[in-house]
Amino acid sequence: MARLSPLMLLPPALFAALALTFYIGMQRENPEALPSAIAGRPAPAVNLEPLGQFETFTDADLRAGEVVLVNYWASWCAPCRAEHPNLEKLADRGIPIYGVNYKDKPENALGFLAELGNPFARLGADPTGRMAIDWGLYGVPETYVIAGDGTVMLRFAGPITQKVMEEKILPAIEEARARQ
């Protein structure tokens, strides 16, 4: 009788583990949504460098009693350009948006704002991406709805379209305001 090598069991075991991982992933409410480790928790620390003459924001600004959005963006990001008009619409509604310019050259970032307008109430730069790591950033653009007590109510990865604004961002803002 031939003896079975333990190495012969390795491929079926790896396949079974991979199949189980895929199965569990497909059982999520929305399998296409990226999970957020910080939703429902206090916003991570803010550590920004100034960008041009714009006023930056701090941890205290996120806990000042007002619902705000924190939007990560970059001049080299095409989806950031696409979402920009919707950020301006939100700003026109009186919703403060704090911008984080991500891994960008300051002159390019300032040129982007000069060309498209500045919807940001406050703005700073994260040139190394260190703050983005703490926030769990997947990529730009990415927007967070922050309640007045500093709790992250929603993390949305991707550009804010009109549909996203109406179905996700505005309801999260209302939920955050209801907490106050």
C-alpha positions in Angstrom: 0.0 0.0 0.0 1.4 3.4 -1.0 2.0 5.9 1.6 0.4 9.4 1.2 2.7 12.3 1.4 1.4 15.3 3.5 2.4 17.5 0.6 -0.2 15.8 -1.6 -2.9 17.1 0.7 -1.7 20.7 0.5 -3.2 21.7 -2.9 -6.8 20.5 -2.0 -6.5 22.2 1.4 -5.4 25.5 -0.1 -8.2 25.2 -2.7 -10.8 24.6 0.1 -9.5 27.6 2.1 -9.7 29.9 -0.9 -13.2 28.7 -1.9 -14.4 29.3 1.7 -12.9 32.8 1.7 -14.7 33.6 -1.6 -17.9 32.2 -0.3 -17.8 34.3 2.9 -17.0 37.4 0.9 -20.0 36.8 -1.3 -22.3 36.7 1.7 -21.8 40.3 2.6 -24.7 42.7 2.2 -23.0 44.5 -0.7 -20.1 42.4 -2.0 -18.9 45.3 -4.1 -18.6 47.7 -1.2 -15.3 48.2 0.4 -15.5 47.7 4.2 -14.4 50.5 6.5 -12.7 49.8 9.8 -13.3 53.3 11.0 -17.0 53.8 10.4 -18.8 54.3 13.8 -15.5 55.1 15.5 -13.8 58.5 16.3 -12.0 60.0 13.3 -8.3 59.3 13.2 -5.8 62.0 13.9 -5.3 64.8 11.5 -1.7 65.6 10.5 -1.6 68.0 7.6 0.9 70.4 6.0 -0.4 73.7 4.8 -1.2 74.1 1.1 -0.7 77.6 -0.2 -2.5 80.2 1.9 -5.4 77.9 2.8 -6.3 77.3 6.5 -5.8 73.7 7.5 -8.0 71.7 9.9 -7.2 69.9 13.1 -8.6 67.1 15.2 -10.5 69.7 17.2 -12.3 71.0 14.0 -13.7 67.5 13.5 -15.2 67.5 17.0 -16.5 71.1 17.0 -20.2 70.1 16.9 -20.7 70.6 13.2 -21.2 67.8 10.6 -18.4 68.0 8.0 -17.1 66.0 5.1 -13.4 65.1 4.7 -12.5 64.6 1.1 -9.2 63.1 -0.1 -8.3 64.3 -3.6 -5.4 64.9 -5.9 -4.8 66.9 -9.1 -3.6 63.8 -11.0 -6.8 61.9 -10.2 -9.3 61.9 -13.1 -12.3 60.8 -10.8 -11.5 63.7 -8.5 -12.0 66.1 -11.4 -15.3 64.3 -12.2 -16.7 64.6 -8.7 -15.6 68.3 -8.2 -18.9 69.8 -9.4 -20.8 67.7 -6.9 -18.4 68.9 -4.1 -19.2 72.4 -5.1 -23.0 71.6 -4.9 -22.5 70.3 -1.4 -20.5 73.3 -0.4 -23.2 75.6 -1.9 -25.7 73.8 0.4 -23.6 75.0 3.4 -22.0 71.7 4.1 -18.4 72.3 5.2 -15.9 70.2 3.3 -12.4 69.7 4.6 -10.0 68.8 1.8 -6.9 66.6 2.0 -4.6 66.9 -1.0 -3.1 63.4 -1.3 0.5 62.8 -2.5 0.5 65.7 -4.9 2.8 68.5 -5.9 1.6 71.8 -4.2 1.8 73.7 -7.5 -0.4 71.1 -9.3 -2.9 71.1 -6.5 -3.2 74.9 -6.4 -3.6 74.9 -10.2 -6.4 72.3 -10.0 -8.3 74.6 -7.5 -7.6 77.7 -9.6 -9.0 76.0 -12.7 -12.1 74.2 -11.1 -12.8 76.3 -8.0 -12.4 75.6 -4.4 -15.3 73.9 -2.5 -13.2 73.4 0.6 -13.8 75.3 3.8 -10.4 74.2 5.0 -7.6 72.4 3.2 -4.3 70.8 3.9 -1.8 68.4 2.2 -0.8 64.9 3.0 2.3 64.7 0.8 3.6 61.4 2.2 0.2 59.6 2.6 0.8 59.0 6.3 -2.5 60.5 7.4 -4.3 58.5 4.6 -2.9 55.2 6.0 -4.3 56.1 9.5 -7.7 56.8 7.9 -7.7 53.5 5.9 -7.7 55.2 2.5 -8.0 52.9 -0.4 -7.4 55.6 -3.0 -8.6 59.0 -4.2 -11.2 60.3 -4.3 -12.5 59.2 -0.9 -15.0 61.0 1.3 -15.9 60.7 5.0 -19.0 62.0 6.7 -18.0 63.1 10.2 -20.6 63.8 12.9 -20.2 66.8 15.2 -18.6 64.7 17.9 -15.9 63.4 15.5 -17.5 60.0 14.8 -17.0 58.7 11.3 -20.6 58.1 10.0 -19.7 57.0 6.4 -16.7 56.3 4.3 -17.3 56.4 0.6 -14.6 55.3 -1.8 -14.9 56.7 -5.3 -16.2 59.8 -7.0 -19.3 61.5 -5.6 -21.9 61.3 -8.4 -25.3 62.9 -8.2 -26.8 59.5 -7.3 -24.2 58.9 -4.6 -24.8 62.3 -3.2 -28.5 61.7 -3.0 -28.5 58.1 -1.9 -25.4 57.9 0.4 -23.8 61.3 1.3 -26.9 63.4 2.1 -28.6 60.6 4.1 -25.4 60.1 6.1 -25.2 63.8 6.8 -28.8 63.8 8.0 -28.1 60.8 10.3 -25.1 62.6 11.7 -27.1 65.8 12.3 -29.8 63.7 14.1 -27.1 62.5 16.6 -26.5 66.0 17.8 
